[in-house]
Structure formats: structure tokens, C-alpha cells
Amino acid sequence: MAKERILLAYSGGLDTSIIIPWLLEHYDCEVVAMAGEVGLGLDHEALKAKAMKCGAVACYIEDIAEEFITDYVYPTLKAGAVYEGKYLLGTSFARPVIAKRMVEIARRENCTAIAHGATGKGNDQVRFELTVKALAPDLKIIAPWRIWDIKSRDEEIDYANERGIPVPVTKANNYSMDQNLWHLSHEGMDLESPANEPQYEKILEMCVTPENAPDKPTYVEIEFEKGLPVKVDGEALAPVELLKRLNEVGGANGIGIVDLVENRLVGMKSRGVYETPGGTLMYAAHRELELLCIDRDTLHYKDIQAQRYAELVYFGQWFHPLREAMDAFFAKTQETVTGKVRLKLYKGNIFPAGTTSPFSLYQEELSTFAEDEVYNQADATGFINLFGLPMKVVAQMKQRNGLL
């Protein structure tokens, strides 16, 4: 009888390095590993060699960086979605693009189950599994962290050492980290107490600290077409290269460092530090252009919907019909979000330094404090009387009843 084939979401990190032998020890199976190349420049041969040494029968390294940016990052950027006002969703929308490719490889390799290294306390288990349920509801899911006897990352390290498996962390430096082209997250160790200031000099990799950023401002110009970035400083760049360029500029100026206590979907609060240099620049520039090009009612309603969109992405519901339907609304709002935004960067701060668009709704002759011939200020009297009429009626009622 043929052995069951299990496809594992593989990164070569601590969790997935030990999951291969653990699966082989507990299931009559063959393990196929798959790593999603999301713009990190992975050493493909080294990663494959490690997976095979750990017991995998095959290892796929899938280049999904451009798909990640165009099909996951860009829709979220157009929405302006930010989770709890601070988190730019770097891990949240990386999981569904990886899981989608996992389903494709699982079909190709005749796998009957998909395994992942997400913990039972985290959001990623939901993101992986909801994607599988949406795209391949027949596939079984194996989540070792929810069923094995290992209780901590230190015990994982012991398990790896006992089996001669090299892992990229030690008990003394055991942060849980996730990186893709969009961001780098840090959790665990001293960060588990919100009372502790992060050891930025120790943990930052994509960004310098603001203190170590240049002592003079850096300017960068981002050009958008229909809500999507297409040029940096006048140079047309493909999506992956454009984000890399902005990561370099932002990171060198200490941009995009976030210390966040967030509400996980599973019910607990967690604390992490995120580095999102290029993404932070994109969001800042995109917002400036929207303020210039989108009318008040649409912009305000869009902001309300952006929060719901961020929840859907954070909660792992990327392939939910509601998120897909909301894309149509956000795409409509972006039809005139075209133009150039210049940003001034200084020691972790971003300042707008000029925005232009052929679709600008800003009319200087309407807004000016100087004399104009297009706005009759006397019109405001009638407007205020009608706009304030409901409030006046309530106040009159209160007066009649001695409540005012």
C-alpha cells in the first residue's frame, strides 16, 4: 500500500525544520516540502538540501514574489487597509499566496494532506487553513503544534539537536521572525512583555534606527496610476524592483518601524515589532494622492470599509466572497488616483513635500484667503441654517421642558 503523501509549508526555520522528521516518526508517509520565494533571495540549493537531509522526498522553491505584490499587496494598498491603525498586514497576506501555491503543488504531487508549522496560539494557522478550505476542501490538514508533545521553542531546539538538525536560532537568540519582501516581524523573548522597550539595535534588519539615520533629509517621489505605484524618482520599475527600491530608501531613513500590541483572531493580545520600510512609504504617498483626488463622501466611506477589509485580511479570509466583492468598490475609487507624490524623509518621519495630479479636486480659487470671484461667502448663512436646523429644533424642545 502506497504511503500517504503530505505537503509541508517549509521555510527552513525552526518549526518546519523539525516538522519533517516529526511527520515521518508519527505518520506512515512521505513528505514533500514547499517554500514560497516571496522576494527574499533564498539559497534554493541549500534549502532543498536541508529539506532532503531532514527526510523530505522532494522540495519545491516557488517564486511567487511578483504574484504576492500584484495580487495581494496591491489590492490591500488600494483599499488603504491597516489593521488596528498600525499593522500593514505583512504576514497576513503572505500566507494565502503561499497556501494557494501549496494547493497547486499538492495536486501535482498527489498529496492528500497539507501540514504547516503555525502554532495553536497564532493567526497563521487560520490563514493557511482557510485558504486550503476555500481552494481544496477535500485536503486534510495537519498542524503539529496543536497535537505534538513539544511545548516551547526551547523544546523545539532540543528536539532538533537530538536529531542533528541545524536550526537558525539558539535559546539565547530565539525571536520568532517572519520575513517577506514587504516586511519583517519580530516576536517572543523580551518582546513578550509590553513593558520592555524593544532592543532595536539588536533586532532590526531591514531598517536602521531613527538615531542612526542620516542627519539630513532624503526626498523620494512615487508616481501612481489608478492607485498603483509605477515609478520611483521618475524611473519606471516592475512591482518587485519598485518595492525593493523603496525598502532601501525607507530602511536607510529608519522608516516603517512599528511596535504593536495587537488583538489576535484567536482571542489574545500579542506584541511584536514590524519593519515595513517600503510599504510605509507606499501607504503614505498613496494617502496623500487620495486626499487630493477623491471626493469627501467617497473617501470617508472608503475609510470605513478599509477597516473591514483589514480585518478580513488579518483574519485569514482572503478568499472570502466579501473581500473579493470589496475589491470592486476599491478599484472604482482608484480610477482617478493618478499622479506624483514627493515625500521628505527624516529620521523615521515622513513629511509630504508636494503632490500633483491631473485629476486633482483641489481648486485654489475656491480655497484661497485672497479675494476671489467664484465663492459667495454669504451663501454660507443659509447653508448653516438648514444644516443646523435639526440641532436647533432639539435645543428648542429642551428649552420648553427646562432641560437647557
GIKA-V382138 format. One record per residue. N is the residue number from 1. SS is DSSP state (alpha for helix, beta for strand, coil for the rest). PHI is phi as a letter, one per 40 degrees, with the letter a starting at -180 (* if undefined). BURIAL is b if it has 9 or more other C-alpha atoms within 8 Angstrom, else e. Layout:
N & SS & PHI & BURIAL
N & SS & PHI & BURIAL
This chain:
1 & coil & * & e
2 & coil & c & e
3 & coil & c & e
4 & beta & c & b
5 & beta & b & b
6 & beta & b & b
7 & beta & c & b
8 & beta & b & b
9 & beta & c & b
10 & coil & b & b
11 & coil & b & b
12 & coil & g & b
13 & coil & c & b
14 & alpha & c & b
15 & alpha & c & b
16 & alpha & c & b
17 & alpha & c & b
18 & alpha & c & b
19 & alpha & c & b
20 & alpha & d & b
21 & alpha & c & b
22 & alpha & c & e
23 & alpha & c & b
24 & alpha & c & b
25 & alpha & c & e
26 & alpha & b & e
27 & coil & b & e
28 & coil & c & e
29 & beta & a & b
30 & beta & b & b
31 & beta & b & b
32 & beta & b & b
33 & beta & c & b
34 & beta & a & b
35 & beta & b & b
36 & beta & c & b
37 & beta & c & b
38 & coil & b & b
39 & coil & g & b
40 & coil & c & e
41 & coil & g & e
42 & coil & c & e
43 & coil & c & e
44 & alpha & d & e
45 & alpha & c & e
46 & alpha & c & e
47 & alpha & c & b
48 & alpha & c & b
49 & alpha & c & e
50 & alpha & c & b
51 & alpha & c & b
52 & alpha & c & b
53 & alpha & c & e
54 & alpha & c & b
55 & coil & h & b
56 & coil & c & b
57 & coil & c & b
58 & beta & a & b
59 & beta & a & b
60 & beta & b & b
61 & beta & b & b
62 & beta & b & b
63 & beta & c & b
64 & coil & b & b
65 & alpha & c & b
66 & alpha & c & b
67 & alpha & c & b
68 & alpha & d & b
69 & alpha & c & b
70 & alpha & c & b
71 & alpha & b & e
72 & alpha & b & b
73 & alpha & c & b
74 & alpha & c & b
75 & alpha & d & b
76 & alpha & c & b
77 & alpha & c & b
78 & alpha & c & b
79 & alpha & c & b
80 & coil & g & b
81 & coil & c & b
82 & coil & b & b
83 & beta & c & b
84 & coil & f & e
85 & coil & g & e
86 & coil & b & e
87 & beta & c & b
88 & coil & c & b
89 & coil & g & b
90 & coil & d & b
91 & coil & c & b
92 & alpha & d & b
93 & alpha & c & b
94 & alpha & c & b
95 & alpha & c & b
96 & alpha & c & b
97 & alpha & c & b
98 & alpha & c & b
99 & alpha & c & b
100 & alpha & c & b
101 & alpha & c & b
102 & alpha & d & b
103 & alpha & c & b
104 & alpha & c & e
105 & alpha & c & b
106 & alpha & c & b
107 & alpha & c & e
108 & alpha & c & e
109 & coil & c & e
110 & coil & f & e
111 & coil & c & b
112 & coil & b & b
113 & beta & a & b
114 & beta & b & b
115 & beta & b & b
116 & beta & a & b
117 & coil & b & b
118 & coil & c & b
119 & coil & c & b
120 & coil & c & e
121 & coil & c & e
122 & coil & b & b
123 & coil & c & b
124 & alpha & c & b
125 & alpha & d & b
126 & alpha & c & b
127 & alpha & c & b
128 & alpha & c & b
129 & alpha & c & b
130 & alpha & c & b
131 & alpha & c & b
132 & alpha & c & b
133 & alpha & c & b
134 & alpha & c & b
135 & alpha & b & e
136 & coil & a & e
137 & coil & c & e
138 & coil & c & e
139 & coil & c & b
140 & beta & c & e
141 & beta & b & e
142 & beta & b & e
143 & beta & b & b
144 & alpha & d & b
145 & alpha & d & b
146 & alpha & c & e
147 & coil & b & e
148 & coil & c & e
149 & coil & c & e
150 & coil & c & e
151 & coil & b & e
152 & coil & a & e
153 & alpha & c & e
154 & alpha & c & e
155 & alpha & c & b
156 & alpha & c & b
157 & alpha & c & b
158 & alpha & c & e
159 & alpha & d & b
160 & alpha & c & b
161 & alpha & c & b
162 & alpha & c & e
163 & coil & b & e
164 & coil & g & e
165 & coil & c & b
166 & coil & c & e
167 & coil & b & b
168 & coil & c & e
169 & coil & b & e
170 & coil & b & e
171 & coil & c & e
172 & coil & c & e
173 & coil & b & e
174 & coil & b & b
175 & coil & c & b
176 & beta & c & e
177 & beta & b & e
178 & beta & b & e
179 & beta & b & b
180 & coil & a & b
181 & coil & c & b
182 & coil & c & b
183 & coil & a & b
184 & beta & b & b
185 & beta & b & b
186 & beta & b & b
187 & beta & a & b
188 & coil & g & b
189 & alpha & f & e
190 & alpha & c & e
191 & alpha & c & b
192 & alpha & c & b
193 & coil & b & e
194 & coil & c & e
195 & coil & c & e
196 & coil & c & e
197 & coil & c & e
198 & coil & c & e
199 & coil & c & e
200 & alpha & d & e
201 & alpha & c & e
202 & alpha & c & e
203 & alpha & b & e
204 & coil & c & b
205 & coil & b & e
206 & coil & c & b
207 & coil & b & b
208 & coil & c & b
209 & coil & c & b
210 & alpha & d & b
211 & alpha & c & e
212 & alpha & c & e
213 & coil & c & b
214 & coil & d & b
215 & coil & c & e
216 & coil & b & e
217 & coil & c & b
218 & beta & b & e
219 & beta & b & e
220 & beta & a & b
221 & beta & b & b
222 & beta & b & b
223 & beta & b & b
224 & beta & b & b
225 & beta & b & b
226 & coil & f & b
227 & coil & g & b
228 & beta & b & b
229 & beta & c & b
230 & beta & b & b
231 & beta & a & b
232 & beta & b & b
233 & coil & f & e
234 & coil & g & e
235 & beta & b & e
236 & beta & c & e
237 & coil & b & b
238 & coil & c & e
239 & alpha & d & b
240 & alpha & c & b
241 & alpha & c & e
242 & alpha & c & b
243 & alpha & c & b
244 & alpha & c & b
245 & alpha & c & b
246 & alpha & c & b
247 & alpha & c & b
248 & alpha & c & b
249 & alpha & c & b
250 & alpha & c & b
251 & alpha & c & b
252 & alpha & c & b
253 & coil & b & b
254 & coil & g & b
255 & coil & c & b
256 & coil & g & b
257 & beta & c & b
258 & beta & b & b
259 & beta & b & b
260 & beta & b & b
261 & beta & c & b
262 & beta & b & e
263 & beta & c & e
264 & coil & c & b
265 & coil & c & b
266 & coil & c & e
267 & coil & h & e
268 & coil & b & e
269 & beta & c & e
270 & beta & b & b
271 & beta & b & b
272 & beta & a & b
273 & beta & b & b
274 & beta & b & b
275 & beta & b & b
276 & coil & b & b
277 & alpha & c & b
278 & alpha & c & b
279 & alpha & c & b
280 & alpha & c & b
281 & alpha & c & b
282 & alpha & d & b
283 & alpha & c & b
284 & alpha & c & b
285 & alpha & c & b
286 & alpha & c & b
287 & alpha & c & b
288 & alpha & d & b
289 & alpha & c & b
290 & alpha & c & b
291 & alpha & c & e
292 & alpha & c & b
293 & alpha & b & b
294 & coil & b & b
295 & coil & c & e
296 & alpha & d & e
297 & alpha & c & e
298 & alpha & c & b
299 & alpha & c & b
300 & alpha & c & e
301 & alpha & c & e
302 & alpha & d & b
303 & alpha & c & b
304 & alpha & c & e
305 & alpha & c & b
306 & alpha & c & b
307 & alpha & c & b
308 & alpha & c & e
309 & alpha & c & b
310 & alpha & c & b
311 & alpha & c & b
312 & alpha & d & b
313 & alpha & c & b
314 & alpha & c & b
315 & coil & c & b
316 & coil & g & b
317 & coil & c & b
318 & coil & d & b
319 & coil & c & e
320 & coil & c & b
321 & alpha & d & e
322 & alpha & c & e
323 & alpha & c & b
324 & alpha & c & b
325 & alpha & c & e
326 & alpha & c & b
327 & alpha & d & b
328 & alpha & c & e
329 & alpha & c & e
330 & alpha & c & b
331 & alpha & c & b
332 & alpha & c & e
333 & alpha & c & b
334 & coil & c & b
335 & coil & c & b
336 & coil & b & b
337 & coil & c & b
338 & coil & b & b
339 & beta & i & b
340 & beta & b & b
341 & beta & b & b
342 & beta & b & b
343 & beta & b & b
344 & beta & b & b
345 & beta & b & b
346 & beta & a & b
347 & coil & f & b
348 & coil & g & b
349 & beta & b & e
350 & beta & b & b
351 & beta & b & e
352 & beta & c & b
353 & beta & b & e
354 & beta & h & e
355 & beta & b & b
356 & beta & b & b
357 & coil & a & b
358 & coil & c & e
359 & coil & b & b
360 & coil & d & e
361 & coil & c & e
362 & coil & c & e
363 & coil & b & e
364 & alpha & c & e
365 & alpha & c & e
366 & alpha & c & e
367 & alpha & c & e
368 & coil & c & e
369 & coil & c & e
370 & coil & c & e
371 & coil & c & e
372 & coil & b & e
373 & coil & b & e
374 & coil & b & e
375 & coil & b & e
376 & coil & c & e
377 & coil & c & e
378 & coil & c & e
379 & alpha & c & e
380 & alpha & c & e
381 & alpha & c & e
382 & alpha & c & e
383 & alpha & c & e
384 & alpha & c & e
385 & alpha & d & e
386 & alpha & c & e
387 & alpha & c & e
388 & coil & c & e
389 & alpha & d & e
390 & alpha & d & e
391 & alpha & c & e
392 & alpha & c & e
393 & alpha & c & e
394 & alpha & c & e
395 & alpha & c & b
396 & alpha & c & e
397 & alpha & c & e
398 & alpha & c & b
399 & alpha & c & b
400 & alpha & c & e
401 & coil & b & e
402 & coil & g & e
403 & coil & c & e
404 & coil & b & e
